[in-house]
């Protein structure tokens, strides 16, 4: 194999392994995201990467065929910007909601410029991108909530399937 071809292959591999931009395609590839965190007692994995312009890519891979959601900007539902979705009858549903007390309601002013919900085997993948000027938090420490339920709707209660915490952006 000539040197030019080897160099091209190596640079493509390094681009995927280090600093690659995640694809909002409903599939999580190894090394696609800069960081990941096990949440919901291991039932979900939260993935996140900065986009180089101050924006954020987020994915939540959850062991459910019902709805899954991640809220940003608060460690409680109240005040969190919630991104949730499900797939029903092969139709994906993605919704942005705002937490108010112990409830949430759809918002008109969308922040995600790319989003997808997909089923992969027995898991749902919720994936989206937020431009820098639409982030629902300030700073590098990001408070979050995560939850899921077995139902394919936006209103069924999550029972004990919820978690909260903080992750830090690089």
N, C-alpha and C positions, 0 to 999 in steps of 0.2 A: 504494500500500500504506500502510495507516495506521501511525502511529508505534508503537503498542503491539505490533502484529504484527512490525514490524522489530526492535523491542527484544527480543522473545521469540526470534526467529530468531538475532539476534546473540548473545544470552546462551547459547543452546544451542550455537552454534558455538564460542564461547570456552570453554565447559565441556568440549567434546570436545578442543579444542586444548591447553588448559592444565589439568593436574591431574585429568583424567578418570580414573575408576577402570577399569582393564582388565577386560574380560569374559573369563572362563575358558570359551571357546567353541571353541577349536581354530582360530581365525582371527586373524591379526595384522593390524590395521588401521593405516594411517599415523597416527602421533601417539597411538596407544593407550597406549604405554609411554613413561615419562619418559626412559629411557636404553636404548641398545643397543650391542652390541659384536660385531664380526666375530670368530669363533673358528674353529678347525679349518681354518686356511688358507683361509678364505673359504667353506668348505662349509656353515657354519652361522652363524646369528645368534642371539646371546643377548640377550633383552630383559628388563628388570627395572624395577619401580616400587615405591616404598614405598606403603603403603595409608593413611597418615594416622594409624593407630593403632599403628604400630611393626611391622606385619606386612609381608609382601613378596609381590608378584606376580612370577612368573618364567615365561618362555616360551623354548623352544629350537626354532628352525625349522632343519631339517636336510635337506640334499639326499640323502635316502635313503628307501627304502620299507621298510627293516629297522628295527632298534631304534635309538633315540637316548636319550642320558642326560646328565644334569647332576648333579654332586655338589657339595655345599656344605659349607664348614667345613674344607676341607683342599685343598692343591694336589697331593695324592697320593690314590690310591684308599683307602689305609689311613686310617681315621678319618673319611672323607667320608660324609655322608648323601646317598645317591644316589637320584635320581628318574629312572626310565627307563620306556620304553614303546614299543609298536609297534601296528600294526593288521594283523590277519591274517584273511582271509576276512570282511572288513568288521566284525570284532569288535575294538574297542580294548582293549589291555591296559596298565594303569598299575601300576607297582610301586615301593614304597619299599624301599631296600636299605641296608645298612651295609657299607662297605668294611672289610675285614680283610686286611692284607697285600696280595696281588695278587688277592684274591677279593672277592666280595660276596655277601651273603645277605639274604633278605627279613626285614623286621622286623615285629613284632606291634604295636608302638606307633607308629601313624601320626601324621605331623605335618601333612600337607596336608589342609586341610578342603574344598578344591575341586581337581579335576584332570580333565584330558581329554587324549586322544591322538587326533589326526586326520590324515588324509592329504589333502593339497591338491596335486593334480597329481603331480609327482615328489618331493614333500617330505613329511616328517613334521613335525607340530607337537606338541610336548609342552608343556603349559601347566598351571600350578598356583598355588595361593595358600597361604602359610604364615602363620598367626596369630602375633602378636608373642611369645606365650609358648611357641611351638613352634620358633622359629628355631634351626638347628643351628650357630650362630656367635654371637659377641658383637662389638659395635662396628659401625662403618661400613665397614671394609675387609673384603670378603668373598672368601675364597679359594675357588676353584672348580676342578673338573675337568669336561671335556666329552668325549664319545666317541660313536661310532656304528658300526654294522656293517650289512651288507646282509641279514643273516638276521633273520627275524621271530620272535625268541625272546629270552629273558633271559640266555642263557649263552654265545652265540657270541663269540669273541674279536674285538676291534676292530681288530686289525692296527695300522697306523700312523695310524688315525683317532682320535687323542686329542690333547687340549690341556689346559693348566692355566694359571692366572693369578689375578689379583685384580681385582675391580671395586669401586668405591666408591659407597656409597649417599649420596644428597643429604642 
